[in-house]
Amino acid sequence: MIFRKIWVKLVKTFKFLPQKFYVKHYYEYYTGKKLDYNNPVEFNQKLSWYKVFYRNPLLPKLVDKYAVREFVEEKIGEQYLNNCIGLYNSPKEIDWEKLPEKFVIKGVHGCNFNLVVTDKSKVNKTKANLKMYKWLNKNQYYRGGLEWAYKNVKPRLIIEQFMQDEITNDLIDYKFYCFDGEPKFLIAQSDTLGKYFYSLNWEEMPFGWKKKDPNKINKPTNFNELIDLSKKLSEGFPFVRVDFYSVNGSSVFGEMTFYPTDARKEFYPDEYNKIVGDYLKLPLV
């Protein structure tokens, strides 16, 4: 067991290895479980298979936070998109003087490339630019567990309108786990309130991640619309997580994610890893 952990940790540092080999050991390192590509059973095992074998050519477009806007507009309408202030290849293209006092800067090509600005006058532009240059030099595929969809996404910056829901005085993210166009459950989360697993009847799910947040989140008034929109966007995909915000009762698209938690974070109690895994019917390749 000790030798295996040392071996897997060593393999984890060599991202030039064949993806099939690397993803298997990456999964085993983070979960402590074995992965058989010929018989994946649990949810994260199937997501690991997804990384390697599911090569739908639409995916790189859908994980790009700017390019996905065209898909959303075609499927459900542009009224569900947050206002895009600008798209940039470099921080030097940004004209700070023309920006509003509040806005959000994101890297379109990966996760956690976010800079939330609530008072432009207090921003250290030198530090902000250095942060953005750092983002642009990252490739999400190599950053984590070789998530195929991100491999060839062009690094760019998008600036969007700042959003806050006056009903909750917060910005809650509703993340719908969708299987073949059917949402099965969701995670409602915010930076201030934490993460909560709910059914489509807004009942707390009997599983989650090991840390349970003590509070609760109220069901948004437009919850049924969020479900319907998630169905439309997820149609045709064996699995995708579709994220929305509810802002003053209006539904606003967030993003589409095909490998949540990079297939690393296990559900608790453990039996739900298989129960959720059963929802995901992998395609023939």
Secondary structure by P-SEA (a helix, b strand, c coil): caaaaaaaaaaaacccccaaaaaaaaaaaaccccccccccccaaaaaaaaaccccccccccccccccaaaaaaacccccccccccccccccccccccccccccccccccccccbbbbccccccaaaaaaaaaaaaaaccccccccccccccccccbbbbbcbbbbccccbbbbbbbbcccccccbbbbbcccccbbbbcccccccccccccccccccccccaaaaaaaaaaaaaccccbbbbbbbbcccbbbbccccccccccccccccaaaaaaaaaacccccc
